[in-house]
Amino acid sequence: MAGPAYRSHTVALLGIVSTPLAAPVIATRLRKGPSNSARGAAAFVAETIRTARASGASGLLVMRADSAFYGADVVNSCRALGARFSITVRMNASVKAAITRIDEDAWTPIKYPKAVWDEEGQCWISDAEIAETDYTAFTSKPKKQQVTARLIVRRVKRLGTGTVPAGQGTLFDAWRYHAAFTDSPLSLNDAERDHRRHAVVEQVIADVKNSAFAHAPSGHFQANAAWLALAALAHDLTRAAAALAGTFHARATTATIRDHLINVPARLARSARRLTLHLPERWPWSTDFTQLFSSVHAPPAL
């Protein structure tokens, strides 16, 4: 998953590697800006996939991204490295035509466990319908670069006519459609749910920008590149420590982790050449901190 984080004269593309059971970590690249996310996207995606594999990721690996990464070079880069893709597509004429060919009986109702904020309608939605169809993308390119895969479509009812874009046909008057192009082997429901998880990249970007990368120090590219590398390293180490501490902190923001486990209200004492950390009584995070301390200071295996 990837997304841009903007700072003075530079664009930081953050590739986030995550699993349902592990805290997300970052693979980074800093690029001179301003420029859009599609610039160098294929190379960036390939770098992120290799990082994920080198970190021990095995089995099914799906590259999820927003529409800025929808391109033949990105899709073919994923396939060349044995990864699957799930990318949001813009509602162009070709995609709209594919949606109109979906039989009305093919739509399956779904209900979100939590309401989802809809930007276009400026409202919360909790019900939708999904369907899929085959779709050949990038037909303007040579045949070897064209890709046929699944077009997974989610639709929600419009709550009013004031948000209907001008020039859309009757089919698009009653419903709003969101589509993803994917070769995921998952079922329709699971593939649609998995694609929506690409939003985790926005949470990580916000987390990084609210911590170390908020202080990107200069207008010089190399200085900011070094700062971003250190910010990503600090983020990954903080999340790794939280995962060792327990399930609550494994999902917490880095600000919460720093408050609970790093900025510790303790007193350090030295006696008989030993250091003793005196923790406060009735400290609510003592169990998690002790678990983290024990994991990090475990005796070496024989």
N, C-alpha and C positions, 0 to 999 in steps of 0.2 A: 504494500500500500504506500502511496506517496502523496505528498502535498507540499505547497509552497509556504514558507514562513519569511516574510519580508523584513528587511532592515536596510539601512542607508546604503544605496548604490549596489546592493547585492540581493540575491534571492537564494535562500536556503531550501533546497529540496530535501525533505525528510522521508526516507523509506522506513516504514515501521514493520518489524517482524513480530508476529504474535501468534498465539495458539489459544484455544478456549481455556486452557489450564495454566498458562504462564503469562506473567506481566510483559507488556510490549517493550521491545528494545529498538534502538535506532541505528540505521545505516545512513550516513550523511554525505551530502555534497553541497558545496557552496559555489554559486554561479554568479558571474557578473550580471547585473541587471541594468535597466528593467528588461525582462523578456518573459514570454509565457512559459507555462510548465511543459509544453510539448518539445521545447528545444532540448535536444540530448536525452529525450525520455527513454529511448530504447536502450542506450548504453547504461543509463541510470537503473532501469529495471533489471538489466542483466547483472549489474553489480550487486543489487539488493538480493537477487535470487542466489547468486554465488555466496554471498554473506550468510544467507539463511542456511544453505547446505553446509557451509563450513562450520556453522554454529551447532550442527547436529540435527537439523530438521530433515526428516525422512518421510517417506510416504507421500500422501497427497499434499501438494503445495499449490495454492491458488493465489495469483496476483490480483488483488482487488484495487480498483482505482476509479477516479471520477472521469468525466468526459474529456478533460484536458489530455488524457493519456490514450484516447481512442484513436489508434492509428495502426496501419499495417505493420510498420517496423516494430512497434511495441508487442503486438500479438505474435508476430513471427519470432521475436526475441524470446518470448516466454516458451514457445513450442520448441525452439532449438535447445533450450536448457531443461526440457522435461517438466515444465511447470504449466499449470492451467491458468486461465485468465477469466476475470469477471469485471467488465468495464461498463460504466454508465455511457449510454449513447444519447446524442442530441436528437430531438424530434424533427429530423429533416424529412423531406418528401418521401424518400425511400423507406424509412422506418415507419412513417405513417401509413404508407401503402401496405406494408407487411402486417401492421396491426389490423387494418380493415379486413384482411383475409382470415382473421381468427374467427372461427365459428362461435356464435353466442353461447352455445352449450358447453364450450371448452373452458369458460371462466369458472374458477374455483374461489369461493369466499374464504377469506382469512380474517382473523381478528388478532391485533397486536396485543401482547401481554401488557404493554404500556402504550399510552397514546403517543403519537408522533406529530411533531410540529410541522405544519405545511407552510412553506414560505410563500408560495403563490397565493394560496387562499387566506393566509394569515390566520390560521385556526389549527386546532388540535384534531387529529383524525385517529380513529381506532379500528375502523373497518375498511376493508379493501377487497379487491378480487385480483387474482393472478391467472395468467395463462402463458403459453409459450408457442413459438413457431420456429421453423427453420429460416435462416436468414443468411444471405451471402453478402459480406461486407467488402468494401474497397473495390467495387466493380469498375471504377475509373482507372485502376492500376493494372499492370500486366497480370495475366492469368495466374502465374505462380505466386503472386502476392495476395490474391483474393482468398478469403477465408469463409467457409460455410460452417456455421455453428448454431447454437441456440439463441434465440431472442426471447428473453424472459421479460414479461410485461406486467406491471402492477398498475391498476387503475382505481381511482377513488372518485366518488361523485362530487360534482361541483355543487357548492352550497348556494351559489347565486350566479346570475348572468353577467355581473359587473366585471368578473375576472376572465371572461372568455377572450382569448387573443383574437384580434381582427383577422378575417380571412380563413378561419378554420371551418371545416365542414360540420355537418350535423353530428357525425360520430363523436367529434371532439367538443361539442357543445355541452353534452350531459356528463362527460367524464374527463378527468385529467389523467394522462398516461405518463408512466416513467418506465424506461426500458433499460435492460442490461444485456450486453452481448457476452456470451460465456460458452466455454466448452467444459464446464463443470460436470462431473459424472454423478452429482448428487440429484436426488429427486427434485421436482419442481419446487415444492414447499421449502426444502432444505437449501436449495441453491438460491432462492430469492431471499431467504432469511440470512444466509451467509453473505450475500452481496451487501446487504444493509450494514453489515459489520465493518465495512470500509470506513465508516465514520469515526472509528477509533483513532484514525490518524489525526483528525481535527482535535481530539482531546489531548493527544500527545503534543501536538504543536502548541496548543494553548498552555500546556504544562511547562514546556521548555521556554516559551516566551515569557512566562510569569516567573521564571527562575533565572538560570545563568545567562540565557541568550537575551534577556531583557537588557543586558549591559554590554551588548556587542560594542567594542570600544572605539571604533574609528571608521572613517570613510575609506580606509585602505583595505583592498580585497584580501591580501595575505594575512593581515592582522585579524580580520573577521573570520577568515577560514580557520586560523588557529584557535580562536575563541570558540567557534562552533564545535570543533573537534573536542575541546575540553568540556564544553557544555553537554555534549552527547555522552561523553565518557562518564561525567558526573551523574547524569540522568540514569544511565544503564546500571552503574554501580549502586545507586540509591535504590532502584527497583529490584535489583538482585538481592540486596540486603533485606528489603521488605518481604520478598518471597520467602526468604529463610526464616523471617520472624513469625509468620503465620498467615492465615487466609485473609484476615481483615486487612492487614497492611499490604498484602500482595495486590490488592485492587485500589489502594488509596493513592491520592495524588502525591507528588514528591514534596509538596509543601506540608502536607499532613505527616509524611514520613519523617521529614526533618524536625518537625515540632515534637513528634512522639519518641523517635528513636535516635536522633543524632544530637539535637540540642538537649542533652540529658541533664536534669537537675540533680547532679551527683557531686560528691566530694571525693577527691583523690588523696589517699594517704599512703605514706611510705613507712614501712617498718620491717626490720630484719631483711633488708634488700628485696622486699616484695612490695608490689603496688596493690593496694586494695581500693576498689571503687565502692563507696558507701552510697547506696541508693535510698531515696526517701521512703518512708513507710506509707503503706496504702497507696502506692503509685499505681494508677490503672494500667500502665503498659509494662509493668515489671515482668510478667510472664513472657510477653513477646520479646522484650529486650533480652531476657535471660536465654531464651531459645536461640536468638540470633547470636549472642555472645558464645554460647556453647557450640553452635555449628561452626563458627569462624575459628574458634580456638580448640577444636577437637584434636585429640592426640593423633599423630601421624600413623597411618596404617603400616603394619609390619609386613 
